[in-house]
Structure formats: structure tokens, C-alpha cells
């Protein structure tokens, strides 16, 4: 498991560039925070404590997640006090 500082740095780096974020980058952060994951119809649903977030795995054939997923990720990290 990565240090809290490394996780915070990765969160800040992801949020600083809302376009071009790969699903694996968000998954790494969520795994480090101990989130559970399950597939859903349109992506992956992560559960972290009492919070849930849906991350679509691909954006129109690209290997990136849509910007609104990064925005949702940012909002969750702010709510958890990690950003």
C-alpha cells in the first residue's frame, strides 16, 4: 500500500488534468483507499465507506474516462478531505 502522501499527490495530478485520465489511474487510487469495486452496466461502481462513484471505463473509443467522471472523482476526494 502506498503512503498517504503519494496517494494525495496522485489525486492532485489526476484532478489537475481532467481530460486524458485513464481508468487505471483512478482505479489505483481507489484500490489504495480500500474501495470495493463491482461492474455495472456502464462502467465500474466503486464503494468507499458510505460513498459510491461510477466510473465509465472508456470515452468514445478512447482509452480515457469522460471528464464528468473525473469531476465526480474530484468531488468525492474533496468530500473525503483528500484534495
C-alpha positions as CSV (number, residue, x, y, z in Angstrom):
1,X,0.0,0.0,0.0
2,X,1.3,3.4,-1.0
3,X,1.9,6.2,1.5
4,X,-0.8,8.8,2.1
5,X,1.3,11.5,0.6
6,X,1.9,9.5,-2.6
7,X,-1.9,8.9,-2.9
8,X,-2.6,12.6,-2.3
9,X,-0.1,13.5,-5.0
10,X,-1.6,11.1,-7.5
11,X,-5.1,12.5,-6.7
12,X,-3.9,16.1,-7.3
13,X,-2.2,15.0,-10.5
14,X,-5.3,13.3,-11.8
15,X,-7.6,16.3,-10.9
16,X,-5.2,18.8,-12.5
17,X,-5.8,17.3,-15.9
18,X,-9.5,16.3,-16.3
19,X,-9.0,15.2,-19.9
20,X,-6.9,12.2,-20.8
21,X,-7.3,10.4,-17.4
22,X,-7.2,6.6,-17.8
23,X,-9.5,4.3,-15.8
24,X,-6.4,2.5,-14.4
25,X,-5.2,5.7,-12.7
26,X,-8.5,6.2,-10.8
27,X,-8.7,2.5,-10.0
28,X,-5.2,2.6,-8.5
29,X,-6.2,5.5,-6.2
30,X,-9.4,3.7,-5.2
31,X,-7.6,0.5,-4.5
32,X,-5.1,2.3,-2.3
33,X,-8.0,3.8,-0.3
34,X,-9.6,0.4,0.2
35,X,-12.6,0.8,-2.0
36,X,-14.6,-2.1,-3.2
37,X,-15.4,-2.5,-6.9
38,X,-18.1,-4.2,-8.9
39,X,-19.1,-4.0,-12.6
40,X,-22.2,-2.1,-13.6
41,X,-24.0,-1.7,-16.9
42,X,-22.0,1.4,-17.9
43,X,-18.7,1.1,-16.1
44,X,-17.3,0.2,-12.7
45,X,-19.0,1.1,-9.4
46,X,-16.7,1.9,-6.5
47,X,-17.8,2.0,-2.9
48,X,-15.6,3.8,-0.4
49,X,-17.1,4.0,3.1
50,X,-20.6,5.2,2.6
51,X,-19.8,6.8,-0.8
52,X,-20.4,5.4,-4.2
53,X,-19.0,6.6,-7.5
54,X,-19.5,5.2,-11.0
55,X,-16.5,5.5,-13.4
56,X,-17.1,4.8,-17.1
57,X,-14.2,2.9,-18.4
58,X,-13.9,4.4,-21.9
59,X,-14.8,7.7,-23.5
60,X,-15.9,7.3,-27.1
61,X,-13.4,4.7,-28.2
62,X,-10.5,6.4,-26.4
63,X,-8.7,4.9,-23.5
64,X,-9.8,7.6,-21.2
65,X,-12.7,8.3,-18.8
66,X,-15.1,11.1,-19.5
67,X,-14.4,14.5,-17.9
68,X,-17.6,14.2,-15.8
69,X,-16.2,11.1,-14.1
70,X,-13.1,13.0,-13.2
71,X,-15.3,15.8,-11.8
72,X,-17.2,13.2,-9.7
73,X,-13.9,11.8,-8.6
74,X,-12.7,15.3,-7.6
75,X,-15.9,15.9,-5.6
76,X,-15.5,12.7,-3.8
77,X,-11.9,13.4,-2.9
78,X,-12.8,16.8,-1.6
79,X,-15.6,15.3,0.5
80,X,-13.2,12.8,2.0
81,X,-10.6,15.5,2.7
82,X,-8.0,14.1,0.4
83,X,-7.9,17.0,-2.0
